[in-house]
Amino acid sequence: MIQQDDTPRCMRRKNCAVRLSILSAVAAAIAVISLSPGRGTYRSFFGTAQGTTYHITYASRKNLNLQPRIDSILADFDMSLSIYEENSIISRFNRNDTLAVADDKFETVFNKSYEVYLKTDGAFDITVAPVVNALGFGPSDTAVVDSMLIDSLMNYIGMDKVSLVNGRLVKKERELMLDVNAIAQGYAVDVVAAYLESLNIKNYMVEIGGEVRARGRNGNNEFWRIGIDKPVEGNMTPGSDLQAIIHLRDRSLATSGNYHRFYEKDGVKYVHTINPKTGYPVISNLLSATIVAEDCMTADAYATAMMVMGLEKSIQFLSENQFLEAYLVFADDKGAFQVYMTPGLHEFMAE
């Protein structure tokens, strides 16, 4: 949650554990927040995109209304990377449309996904789509929980089975499909932030579905305060039960967890984080992973990877990859909440 003057509720299809609370505003309406000497007028607006909500606040010396342009940017983004848009580039690739050609956004996400796939030894894998769909976490909510089916679908999972050649997606198996929900939302934040910076806007906060990028200061001349919800089932009211507050300055933040998106069938609980190496939902004492990084695409991807790797492997990975800061919430042997935090994150923590 943003502890300044507003916060949007997360409605994303992918899990969102960072949630921002709105004290007063009408969705999609422009609001002048305050005048700040030297920084201009702070404006805030809200809207929907990518099956979720977004919230953007920025300071403009010219008092610019940027919502129409940003809505257009997000709509264009969806036509590249949204699996919920039938005619998007990724949907056409998934249907084996030979006329589909990758644009710059698709190439950026694909290349970053492959980089994280290699770095995490396959814990992050955007080819997990067939299993995600079968378990009811994709565009269709229909779940088919069948071990024989899941095992057969594993033949189509692995980024070593797909490549991007001259803008064309080359698959070893036609049944292979991509799902970039674990990285694209963060990249959308980066794209909007880059647009704001192209206008020389130096004080802003961009949040899409819980992924955040903040630069400069808010209207109270403070660093942006981002609240992390406590990872407990039933904690659905943004900001009502916070685990921690982070002062985000010139960084991006993303959180992944399994406590908001799951279902039960035949007495078995299925969570949305799927282990690409097994095809089954992750079972772990790691309840949520918050990553702070330079860009939101990186934070988004590694937050998901942490949930797949689990606590011990995540801690080891973080010790070897110090370009990431992390706040991990896990349950101990008695079920009590515990926290692992990288040393560099201490300077971001609110008292």
C-alpha positions in Angstrom: 0.0 0.0 0.0 1.1 3.6 -0.7 0.9 5.5 2.5 0.4 8.9 1.0 -3.1 9.6 -0.3 -4.3 6.8 -2.4 -4.0 3.1 -3.2 -5.5 0.7 -5.8 -6.8 -2.7 -5.1 -5.2 -5.6 -6.9 -7.4 -7.5 -9.2 -4.8 -9.2 -11.3 -5.1 -12.7 -12.6 -1.6 -13.4 -11.4 -1.1 -13.3 -7.6 -0.4 -9.9 -6.1 1.0 -9.6 -2.6 1.9 -5.9 -2.8 -1.3 -4.0 -2.7 -1.9 -0.3 -2.5 -4.9 1.2 -0.7 -7.0 4.0 -2.0 -8.3 6.4 0.6 -10.4 8.4 -1.8 -10.7 8.5 -5.6 -12.9 7.5 -8.5 -11.4 4.9 -10.7 -10.0 6.3 -13.9 -10.6 9.9 -12.7 -7.9 12.5 -12.7 -7.1 14.1 -9.3 -4.9 17.0 -8.5 -3.2 16.1 -5.3 -0.9 19.0 -4.4 1.4 21.7 -5.6 5.0 21.2 -4.7 7.5 24.0 -5.2 10.2 22.9 -7.6 8.4 19.6 -8.6 5.1 20.9 -10.0 1.6 19.6 -9.6 1.1 16.0 -8.3 -1.6 14.2 -10.2 -3.0 10.7 -9.7 -5.2 8.5 -11.8 -6.5 5.0 -11.8 -7.7 2.6 -14.4 -7.8 -1.0 -15.6 -5.5 -2.9 -17.9 -4.2 -6.4 -18.3 -7.0 -7.9 -16.3 -6.0 -5.8 -13.2 -5.9 -2.2 -12.0 -3.2 0.4 -12.2 -2.4 3.5 -10.2 -0.1 6.2 -11.3 1.0 9.3 -9.5 3.5 11.9 -10.8 4.6 15.5 -10.5 4.3 17.7 -13.6 5.4 21.3 -13.9 3.0 21.6 -16.8 0.2 19.9 -15.0 -0.1 17.3 -17.8 -3.0 14.9 -18.0 -1.2 11.7 -19.2 -3.9 9.1 -18.7 -5.1 9.0 -22.3 -1.6 8.4 -23.6 -0.7 5.8 -20.9 -4.0 4.0 -21.6 -2.9 3.8 -25.2 0.5 2.5 -24.2 -1.0 -0.3 -22.1 -3.5 -1.3 -24.7 -0.7 -1.6 -27.2 1.3 -3.6 -24.7 -1.6 -6.1 -24.3 -1.6 -6.7 -28.1 1.9 -7.9 -27.8 2.1 -9.9 -24.5 -1.4 -10.6 -23.1 -2.5 -14.3 -23.3 -6.0 -12.9 -22.6 -6.1 -11.0 -26.0 -7.0 -13.5 -28.7 -5.1 -11.5 -31.4 -2.0 -10.6 -29.4 1.4 -11.6 -30.7 1.9 -14.2 -27.9 -1.6 -15.7 -28.5 -0.9 -16.0 -32.2 2.5 -17.7 -31.4 0.7 -20.1 -29.1 -1.7 -21.0 -31.9 1.3 -21.6 -34.2 0.3 -18.7 -36.5 3.1 -18.6 -39.0 2.5 -15.0 -39.9 3.0 -13.7 -36.4 6.2 -11.7 -35.9 7.6 -10.5 -32.6 7.7 -6.8 -31.8 10.3 -5.1 -29.6 8.3 -5.7 -26.4 7.9 -9.4 -27.1 11.6 -9.8 -27.8 12.6 -7.9 -24.7 10.4 -10.1 -22.5 11.4 -13.3 -24.2 15.2 -12.6 -24.0 14.9 -11.6 -20.3 12.9 -14.7 -19.6 15.6 -16.9 -21.1 18.2 -15.0 -19.1 16.4 -15.7 -15.8 15.6 -19.3 -16.9 19.3 -20.0 -17.2 20.3 -18.1 -14.1 17.7 -19.9 -11.9 18.4 -23.3 -13.4 14.9 -23.5 -14.9 13.0 -22.3 -11.8 11.6 -19.5 -14.0 10.2 -20.8 -17.2 7.5 -19.2 -19.4 6.9 -22.4 -21.3 5.0 -23.8 -18.3 1.7 -22.5 -19.9 0.2 -25.9 -20.8 0.3 -27.0 -17.2 -0.9 -23.6 -15.9 -3.9 -23.9 -18.3 -4.6 -27.5 -17.3 -4.7 -26.6 -13.7 -7.1 -23.7 -14.3 -4.8 -20.7 -13.8 -4.7 -19.6 -17.4 -7.3 -17.8 -19.6 -9.8 -20.6 -18.9 -10.8 -21.2 -15.3 -11.6 -24.9 -16.1 -9.2 -27.2 -14.2 -8.3 -30.7 -15.2 -6.4 -32.2 -12.4 -5.1 -35.5 -13.9 -1.6 -36.8 -13.1 -1.3 -38.6 -16.5 -2.2 -35.4 -18.4 0.2 -33.3 -16.3 3.0 -35.8 -16.9 2.3 -35.8 -20.6 2.4 -32.0 -20.8 5.9 -32.0 -19.3 7.1 -33.0 -22.8 6.3 -29.4 -23.9 7.9 -27.5 -21.1 11.4 -26.1 -21.1 12.9 -22.9 -22.7 15.5 -25.1 -24.3 12.7 -26.2 -26.6 12.0 -22.8 -28.0 13.9 -19.9 -29.6 13.3 -16.6 -31.3 14.8 -16.4 -34.8 14.4 -13.2 -36.9 11.3 -12.4 -35.0 9.7 -15.8 -35.5 9.1 -18.2 -32.6 10.7 -21.6 -33.4 9.3 -24.5 -31.3 10.6 -28.1 -31.0 7.0 -29.1 -30.2 3.9 -27.5 -31.7 2.1 -28.0 -28.5 4.5 -25.7 -26.6 2.9 -22.5 -25.4 4.2 -19.4 -23.6 2.7 -17.6 -20.5 4.6 -14.4 -19.6 2.3 -13.3 -16.8 5.1 -13.7 -14.3 7.2 -11.1 -16.0 5.1 -9.0 -18.3 3.3 -7.0 -15.6 6.7 -5.8 -14.3 7.8 -4.9 -17.8 4.6 -2.9 -18.3 5.6 -0.8 -15.3 9.0 -0.2 -16.8 7.4 0.8 -20.1 5.1 3.4 -18.5 8.0 4.6 -16.2 10.2 5.1 -19.3 7.4 7.2 -20.9 7.2 9.4 -17.9 11.0 9.8 -17.8 10.9 10.7 -21.6 8.8 13.7 -20.5 11.5 14.7 -17.9 9.2 13.6 -15.0 11.5 12.8 -12.1 9.0 12.2 -9.3 6.5 9.4 -9.9 5.1 6.1 -8.8 3.8 3.5 -11.3 1.8 0.5 -10.0 0.2 -2.1 -12.2 -1.4 -5.1 -10.5 0.9 -4.8 -7.5 4.2 -4.4 -9.3 5.8 -1.0 -8.5 8.4 1.5 -9.8 9.0 4.6 -7.8 11.4 7.6 -8.4 12.0 10.7 -6.5 9.5 11.8 -3.8 5.8 11.9 -3.3 3.6 15.0 -2.7 4.6 15.1 1.0 8.3 15.3 0.0 8.9 11.8 1.3 10.2 8.6 -0.4 7.3 6.4 -1.6 6.0 4.1 1.1 5.0 0.7 -0.2 3.3 -1.8 2.1 3.6 -5.5 1.9 0.5 -7.4 3.0 0.9 -10.2 5.5 0.7 -13.5 3.6 -2.3 -15.0 5.3 -5.4 -16.4 3.8 -8.3 -14.1 4.0 -6.2 -11.0 4.0 -8.0 -9.5 1.1 -8.4 -5.8 2.3 -5.5 -3.8 1.0 -3.4 -2.4 3.9 -5.5 -3.9 6.6 -2.8 -6.3 7.8 0.7 -5.2 6.8 3.8 -7.4 7.1 6.2 -4.5 6.4 6.6 -1.0 4.8 9.4 -0.3 2.4 10.6 3.2 1.5 11.1 2.8 -2.2 13.5 5.2 -3.8 14.5 5.0 -7.4 13.9 1.2 -7.5 11.3 -1.3 -8.5 9.5 -3.8 -6.4 7.5 -7.0 -7.0 6.0 -9.6 -4.7 4.9 -13.1 -5.4 3.0 -15.5 -3.1 0.4 -18.2 -3.0 -2.0 -17.1 -0.4 -4.4 -15.1 -2.6 -4.7 -17.4 -5.7 -5.5 -21.0 -5.1 -8.5 -23.4 -5.1 -9.3 -26.7 -3.5 -10.6 -29.8 -5.3 -11.2 -33.2 -3.8 -9.7 -32.0 -0.5 -6.4 -30.9 -2.2 -5.2 -27.3 -2.3 -3.8 -26.1 -5.7 -1.7 -22.9 -5.7 -0.9 -20.9 -8.8 2.9 -21.1 -8.6 3.8 -24.1 -10.7 7.2 -25.8 -10.5 8.3 -26.1 -14.2 10.4 -29.1 -13.4 7.6 -31.2 -12.0 4.4 -29.7 -13.5 2.8 -29.5 -10.1 2.0 -26.6 -7.7 4.9 -25.7 -5.4 4.7 -27.0 -1.8 6.9 -24.8 0.4 7.2 -23.0 3.7 8.1 -19.8 1.7 4.9 -17.8 1.9 5.9 -14.7 -0.1 8.9 -13.2 -1.8 9.4 -9.5 -2.4 12.2 -8.5 -4.7 13.7 -5.0 -5.1 15.7 -4.4 -8.2 16.7 -1.6 -10.6 13.9 -2.5 -13.1 10.5 -4.0 -12.4 10.7 -6.7 -15.1 13.7 -8.2 -13.2 12.0 -7.9 -9.8 8.8 -9.6 -11.2 10.6 -12.6 -12.7 12.8 -13.3 -9.7 10.0 -12.9 -7.2 8.3 -15.8 -9.0 11.5 -17.8 -9.3 12.0 -17.5 -5.5 8.6 -19.0 -4.9 9.5 -22.0 -7.1 13.0 -22.4 -5.5 11.8 -22.3 -1.9 13.5 -20.7 1.0 16.9 -22.4 1.3 17.7 -22.3 -2.5 16.4 -18.7 -2.6 18.7 -17.6 0.2 21.7 -19.3 -1.5 20.8 -17.7 -4.8 20.5 -14.2 -3.2 23.9 -14.6 -1.6 25.4 -15.3 -5.0 23.4 -12.6 -6.9 23.7 -9.4 -5.0 22.1 -7.3 -7.7 18.8 -8.3 -6.0 17.4 -7.3 -2.6 14.8 -9.5 -1.0 12.3 -9.7 1.8 11.1 -13.3 2.2 8.3 -14.4 4.6 8.3 -18.0 5.6 6.7 -20.3 8.2 8.9 -22.0 10.8 8.4 -25.5 12.1 5.7 -24.2 14.5 3.9 -22.3 11.8 5.0 -18.9 13.0 6.0 -16.2 10.5 9.7 -15.5 10.1 11.5 -13.1 7.8 14.7 -13.4 5.8 16.0 -10.0 4.5 19.1 -9.3 2.5 21.5 -6.9 4.2 21.1 -4.2 1.5 17.3 -4.0 2.1 17.7 -2.6 5.6 18.1 1.0 4.3 14.7 0.8 2.6 12.7 -0.4 5.6 10.4 1.9 7.4 10.6 2.1 11.2 
